[in-house]
């Protein structure tokens, strides 16, 4: 390439040193044919020039710009002189590194808070300007001043550079690892990620402001959380949970992100069918790692979905144990992403820096958009639910109380039972440098049953201004019932086979009891949504004081291929118990959800 930049200087060629620069910036796995660098770290350019004296270099300037209508005020454009080697530079700057009679090599540095994206690079002298190429600038977790800085090299290798990982599914007592290929360094993936940013609604409304905001990993991660799902934009994946995937790909058939992202790109930003939580999370992990934000995929077992922001999951039961689908639910598991970044928007100290929950599964709207986070894990642990973004929702996912209500015939309701320990179990992610599972539950909550855990829950309630706990905190945990009931699985449960279950009862009362028992079983999705009632049984039993009893085995006429169980390998059982007193009639004892059965395929 030959270009003239003003009087006295002819640039014959420019060497971008793509391979050398990319290797130094940990981007050579993406490409060595184009310049891809990380902010806050210098890269070199060599100009082959024809000039009698290098004095002509004194007024030479470089210009970089990204996005439409780039401007210096928005920090999407910079013009800077090439300085001598010993000169100090701030912001965008360039210094002579080496020179000869026919070439000069300069080191170009970007600020640690520069906007990420594709830049054009040009050389200027006076009023003359010539383009000399393009480059892509990414976040830099190796740079201490970058908000994405991750101190440990071992963790950078895992959470930025590793293209393969594990996604955990199943249930709390049957965790199933699933290999996943993130593929963030496939050459076209970076361009697809940048295109995702360019078609997000905020960019379409105001492109120059959106590009200016791309200096901030908080902003970028939130945008990508919305763009991975297609609920209200030109996002990547459409979610579906009803088992009918005939016009697309079933979520459980995906095992890598690259195929999904390429399909979205090739279809001109039309969504790919279909995804569920682990697919959404894995694709988000790919996009974040590609752009330089350290992240990992996390699975929460017994994950609550609190729809009204009261930090409880409310279940309702009518007579005979019939339980309709409630708005709140508990999923067998739910998968999201943790992204590593600083949070100076929340505190001048480092109190909320570190892992942030970013969840792309479209569950509830946040500021009018289906996205979630980034929510500081440290804020979730301490119950600081007044902080952004979406901390109350994520707190409930890992630590909500399950409150069961009985709906009375007169329209009133009676609190039957509160379970403070069920939600948020075995929170899991892949270990650094191995394919072992790492339990990170302690990062999200204090030990269940501890005074500190209850203290944090009350703090979360106090801080959450939109909270409307029914009856107040003191009423959340009623007295433990005098009759305990448990359903026990006899043998292994296999999909397509009959189930053998055993019911055990125990009374702590001082008098004999005659109990009316109503058992019901429902087929449910892993999200807790009921497909159908598949079985019921009613009978009476006499229970002696302070004694246990095994009144009967639940007959094996509950066949798991009936009523939708074949396509939904999960069964939930509940019961309603009435103690019969001659003088007062029936007295209702608590309805308790005690049994969730996962069927082996």
NORTANOR-V610022 format. One record per residue. N is the residue number from 1. PHI is phi as a letter, one per 20 degrees, with the letter a starting at -180 (* if undefined). BURIAL is + if it has 16 or more other C-alpha atoms within 10 Angstrom, else -. D_FIRST is the distance of its C-alpha to the first C-alpha in Angstrom with 2 decimals. Layout:
n=[N,N]
phi=[PHI,PHI]
burial=[BURIAL,BURIAL]
d_first=[D_FIRST,D_FIRST]
//
This chain:
n=[1,2,3,4,5,6,7,8,9,10,11,12,13,14,15,16,17,18,19,20,21,22,23,24,25,26,27,28,29,30,31,32,33,34,35,36,37,38,39,40,41,42,43,44,45,46,47,48,49,50,51,52,53,54,55,56,57,58,59,60,61,62,63,64,65,66,67,68,69,70,71,72,73,74,75,76,77,78,79,80,81,82,83,84,85,86,87,88,89,90,91,92,93,94,95,96,97,98,99,100,101,102,103,104,105,106,107,108,109,110,111,112,113,114,115,116,117,118,119,120,121,122,123,124,125,126,127,128,129,130,131,132,133,134,135,136,137,138,139,140,141,142,143,144,145,146,147,148,149,150,151,152,153,154,155,156,157,158,159,160,161,162,163,164,165,166,167,168,169,170,171,172,173,174,175,176,177,178,179,180,181,182,183,184,185,186,187,188,189,190,191,192,193,194,195,196,197,198,199,200,201,202,203,204,205,206,207,208,209,210,211,212,213,214,215,216,217,218,219,220,221,222,223,224,225,226,227,228,229,230,231,232,233,234,235,236,237,238,239,240,241,242,243,244,245,246,247,248,249,250,251,252,253,254,255,256,257,258,259,260,261,262,263,264,265,266,267,268,269,270,271,272,273,274,275,276,277,278,279,280,281,282,283,284,285,286,287,288,289,290,291,292,293,294,295,296,297,298,299,300,301,302,303,304,305,306,307,308,309,310,311,312,313,314,315,316,317,318,319,320,321,322,323,324,325,326,327,328,329,330,331,332,333,334,335,336,337,338,339,340,341,342,343,344,345,346,347,348,349,350,351,352,353,354,355,356,357,358,359,360,361,362,363,364,365,366,367,368,369,370,371,372,373,374,375,376,377,378,379,380,381,382,383,384,385,386,387,388,389,390,391,392,393,394,395,396,397,398,399,400,401,402,403,404,405,406,407,408,409,410,411,412,413,414,415,416,417,418,419,420,421,422,423,424,425,426,427,428,429,430,431,432,433,434,435,436,437,438,439,440,441,442,443,444,445,446,447,448,449,450,451,452,453,454,455,456,457,458,459,460,461,462,463,464,465,466,467,468,469,470,471,472,473,474,475,476,477,478,479,480,481,482,483,484,485,486,487,488,489,490,491,492,493,494,495,496,497,498,499,500,501,502,503,504,505,506,507,508,509,510,511,512,513,514,515,516,517,518,519,520,521,522,523,524,525,526,527,528,529,530,531,532,533,534,535,536,537,538,539,540,541,542,543,544,545,546,547,548,549,550,551,552,553,554,555,556,557,558,559,560,561,562,563,564,565,566,567,568,569,570,571,572,573,574,575,576,577,578,579,580,581,582,583,584,585,586,587,588,589,590,591,592,593,594,595,596,597,598,599,600,601]
phi=[*,c,b,d,c,n,f,n,b,d,e,e,b,c,d,e,l,g,f,f,f,f,f,f,d,l,c,f,f,f,a,d,d,c,e,c,c,d,f,n,c,f,c,d,c,d,d,e,c,c,b,f,b,f,f,f,f,g,e,f,c,d,c,c,b,c,m,f,l,f,b,f,f,e,m,d,b,b,c,b,e,e,e,f,g,e,e,e,c,c,m,f,b,c,c,f,d,b,b,b,f,c,b,b,d,c,d,d,d,d,f,f,d,f,f,e,p,e,d,e,c,c,d,c,b,m,e,e,b,c,f,c,q,c,b,d,d,d,f,c,f,e,e,f,e,f,f,e,g,d,f,e,f,g,f,f,f,f,e,c,e,f,e,c,a,c,d,d,c,o,b,f,d,b,f,d,f,c,f,b,d,f,m,f,d,f,g,e,f,f,f,f,f,f,f,g,f,f,d,f,g,f,f,f,f,b,f,f,f,f,f,f,f,f,f,d,f,f,f,f,f,f,f,f,g,f,e,f,e,d,f,b,a,e,f,f,c,e,e,b,c,e,n,d,c,f,e,b,d,f,g,f,e,f,b,b,e,f,f,f,f,f,f,f,f,f,e,l,m,e,f,e,d,c,c,c,g,f,f,g,f,f,f,f,g,f,f,f,f,g,e,o,e,f,b,b,e,c,d,d,e,l,e,e,d,e,e,d,m,d,m,c,d,e,d,c,c,d,g,m,m,f,c,f,f,e,f,f,b,c,e,g,b,b,d,c,c,d,d,e,a,e,c,f,f,d,b,f,e,e,g,d,f,o,f,c,f,c,c,e,f,f,d,c,f,c,l,n,c,f,b,b,n,f,d,f,f,f,f,f,g,e,m,e,e,e,e,e,d,m,f,g,f,f,g,f,g,d,b,f,e,e,d,d,d,d,e,e,f,e,n,e,c,c,f,d,a,c,d,e,d,f,f,m,c,l,f,c,b,f,f,f,m,b,d,e,e,d,e,d,g,f,f,d,b,f,g,f,n,e,f,f,f,f,f,f,f,f,f,f,f,f,f,e,f,e,f,c,f,f,n,n,f,f,d,f,d,f,f,f,f,f,d,d,c,b,d,d,f,d,n,e,e,c,f,n,d,f,d,d,c,c,d,d,c,b,d,d,e,e,c,f,c,d,d,e,d,d,d,c,c,c,e,c,f,f,e,n,f,e,e,a,e,d,a,b,b,c,a,d,b,e,c,f,f,l,c,d,b,d,f,a,e,f,g,e,e,e,e,f,e,e,l,n,f,f,e,c,f,b,c,d,c,c,b,c,c,c,e,d,d,f,e,d,n,f,d,e,e,f,e,c,e,c,b,c,d,d,e,f,f]
burial=[-,-,+,+,+,+,-,-,+,+,+,-,+,+,-,+,+,+,+,-,+,+,+,-,+,+,+,+,-,+,+,+,-,+,+,+,+,+,+,+,+,+,+,+,+,+,+,+,+,+,+,-,-,+,-,-,+,-,-,+,+,+,+,+,+,+,+,-,-,+,-,-,-,+,+,+,+,+,-,+,+,+,+,-,-,-,-,-,-,-,-,+,+,+,+,+,+,-,-,-,-,-,+,+,+,+,+,+,+,+,+,+,+,+,+,+,+,+,+,+,+,+,+,+,+,-,-,-,+,+,-,+,-,+,+,+,+,+,+,+,+,+,+,-,-,+,+,+,+,+,-,-,-,-,+,+,-,+,+,+,+,+,+,-,+,+,+,+,+,+,+,+,-,-,+,-,+,-,-,+,+,+,+,+,+,-,-,-,+,+,+,+,+,+,-,+,+,+,+,+,+,-,+,-,-,-,+,+,+,+,+,+,+,+,+,+,+,+,-,+,+,+,+,+,+,+,+,+,+,+,+,-,+,+,+,+,+,+,+,-,+,-,-,-,-,-,-,-,-,+,+,-,-,+,+,+,+,+,+,+,+,+,+,+,+,-,-,-,+,+,+,+,+,+,+,+,+,+,+,+,+,+,+,+,+,+,+,+,+,+,+,+,+,+,+,+,+,+,+,+,+,+,+,+,+,+,+,+,+,+,+,+,+,+,+,+,+,+,-,+,+,+,+,-,+,-,-,+,+,+,+,+,+,+,+,+,+,+,+,+,+,+,+,-,-,-,-,-,-,-,-,+,+,+,+,+,+,+,+,+,+,+,-,+,-,-,-,-,+,+,+,+,+,+,+,+,+,+,+,+,+,+,+,+,+,+,+,+,+,+,+,+,+,+,+,+,+,+,+,+,+,+,+,+,+,+,+,-,-,-,-,-,-,-,+,+,+,+,+,+,+,+,+,+,+,+,+,+,+,+,+,+,-,-,-,-,+,-,+,+,+,-,-,+,+,+,-,+,-,-,-,-,+,+,-,+,+,-,-,+,+,+,-,+,-,-,+,-,-,-,-,-,-,-,-,+,+,-,-,-,-,-,+,-,+,+,+,+,+,-,-,-,+,-,+,+,+,-,+,+,+,+,+,-,+,+,+,+,-,-,-,-,+,-,+,+,+,+,+,+,+,+,+,+,+,+,+,+,+,+,+,+,+,+,+,+,-,-,-,-,+,-,+,+,-,-,-,+,-,-,-,-,-,+,-,-,-,+,+,+,-,-,+,+,+,+,+,+,+,+,+,+,+,+,+,+,+,+,+,+,-,-,-,-,-,-,-,+,+,+,+,+,+,-,+,+,+,+,+,-,-]
d_first=[0.00,3.80,6.67,10.32,12.71,16.09,17.95,17.36,14.03,10.56,7.86,5.80,4.80,7.05,9.73,12.05,14.76,16.04,18.87,20.09,20.01,21.58,24.25,25.15,25.45,27.51,25.18,24.06,26.82,25.01,21.65,19.39,16.42,15.93,16.63,20.36,22.18,25.62,26.66,28.31,26.39,23.40,20.11,17.61,13.97,12.52,10.39,9.72,11.00,12.84,16.13,19.80,21.00,19.97,22.39,19.56,18.63,21.98,21.26,17.82,18.15,16.71,17.90,18.76,20.82,22.54,24.84,25.89,26.91,25.54,27.40,28.06,31.76,31.25,28.94,26.25,23.98,23.38,21.84,22.19,21.55,20.20,23.59,24.95,25.67,29.34,29.05,30.40,28.45,29.79,28.33,24.56,23.53,21.05,22.24,20.92,21.67,20.69,19.20,19.09,18.56,14.82,13.93,15.50,16.29,17.77,20.14,20.04,23.43,24.72,28.40,30.85,31.72,28.29,28.15,26.92,24.58,21.03,19.00,15.96,14.12,12.90,12.94,15.61,17.41,20.47,20.23,16.50,14.37,10.85,10.31,8.34,10.36,14.02,16.76,20.51,23.19,26.61,30.05,30.75,34.27,33.52,33.25,36.71,35.97,34.59,37.38,36.75,37.32,39.42,40.96,41.74,39.05,41.37,41.43,37.65,37.39,39.91,39.11,35.30,34.14,36.99,36.23,39.88,43.08,46.60,48.01,51.77,54.12,57.85,60.53,61.61,63.93,61.76,58.12,55.83,52.37,49.67,46.43,43.27,39.60,37.46,34.12,32.07,29.18,28.82,25.18,26.02,28.77,26.63,25.21,28.82,30.07,27.66,28.77,32.32,31.77,30.27,33.30,35.95,38.50,37.74,34.10,35.22,37.66,35.44,31.84,30.84,33.91,33.44,29.87,31.19,33.99,31.72,31.85,35.37,36.22,39.64,38.19,35.66,38.36,40.77,38.38,37.64,41.41,41.90,39.01,40.02,43.22,43.38,46.63,45.42,41.70,38.96,39.48,39.04,42.61,45.92,48.91,52.11,55.22,57.88,57.28,56.36,52.79,53.21,50.33,47.83,47.49,50.20,48.97,50.48,48.35,45.01,43.94,40.24,38.09,35.01,36.91,38.15,34.86,33.15,36.10,35.90,32.20,32.73,35.71,33.75,35.32,38.85,40.94,41.77,45.48,47.01,46.95,49.49,49.25,47.89,45.16,44.15,44.09,42.09,39.33,39.24,39.02,35.92,34.13,35.16,34.20,30.80,30.09,31.55,35.15,37.67,40.30,43.05,45.24,48.87,52.01,55.13,58.30,61.05,58.58,60.14,58.87,60.52,60.16,62.09,60.94,64.36,63.30,65.82,65.80,68.83,70.65,73.64,76.55,79.42,82.79,82.89,79.54,77.47,74.09,71.72,67.97,67.18,64.04,63.57,62.98,62.28,59.62,60.15,56.67,53.66,50.11,47.61,44.72,44.84,41.66,41.40,40.67,42.25,44.45,44.63,45.53,48.89,49.86,48.84,49.76,48.30,51.30,49.43,46.20,45.46,45.92,45.90,47.20,44.78,46.37,44.68,47.85,49.13,52.59,53.15,51.18,49.80,49.28,49.49,46.91,47.46,45.91,47.38,46.38,45.03,48.61,49.16,51.15,52.92,54.14,55.43,57.30,59.06,59.73,57.67,57.45,56.81,53.15,50.09,48.85,51.57,53.46,56.85,55.67,54.29,57.34,59.56,57.62,58.55,61.79,63.56,67.31,68.58,71.54,73.86,76.05,79.06,79.36,83.02,84.88,85.48,81.74,81.58,79.65,80.62,78.30,79.05,76.71,73.65,71.44,69.47,68.06,66.71,63.30,60.33,60.87,58.85,55.54,53.15,49.61,48.06,48.57,45.73,44.84,47.45,48.63,51.82,52.84,52.94,55.50,54.32,57.27,58.23,54.97,56.16,59.94,62.82,65.29,67.18,70.76,70.06,71.11,67.56,66.21,68.81,68.12,64.42,65.31,67.53,64.83,62.42,65.08,65.68,62.03,61.25,62.41,62.40,64.57,67.89,69.59,72.69,75.76,73.88,72.76,76.29,76.99,74.05,75.88,79.40,82.03,81.62,83.80,86.97,86.03,83.00,81.63,79.18,77.94,77.25,75.30,77.45,75.31,71.76,70.65,68.78,67.41,69.75,72.74,75.63,75.54,78.22,78.49,81.20,82.34,83.86,85.73,87.22,89.49,89.95,92.72,96.36,97.69,97.19,94.72,94.61,91.01,89.68,86.26,83.69,80.71,77.66,74.47,71.25,68.15,65.10,61.33,59.56,58.95,62.73,63.11,66.32,66.25,70.01,73.33,74.23,77.49,80.31,83.56,86.45,89.40,91.75,92.33,94.76,93.34,95.65,95.23,92.69,92.11,89.25,89.48,87.67,89.26,87.53,84.51,82.38,83.12,80.34,80.33,76.94,74.75,71.02,69.99,71.92,70.67,66.96,67.15,65.47,62.17,62.62,63.64,65.05,68.59,70.00,73.75,75.77,79.42,81.96,85.19,88.41,91.31,94.65,97.40,100.73,101.34,97.97,96.32,92.76,90.53,86.82,85.06,81.30,78.90,76.36,73.19,73.62,72.14,68.71,68.59,65.40,66.05,64.51,62.86]
//
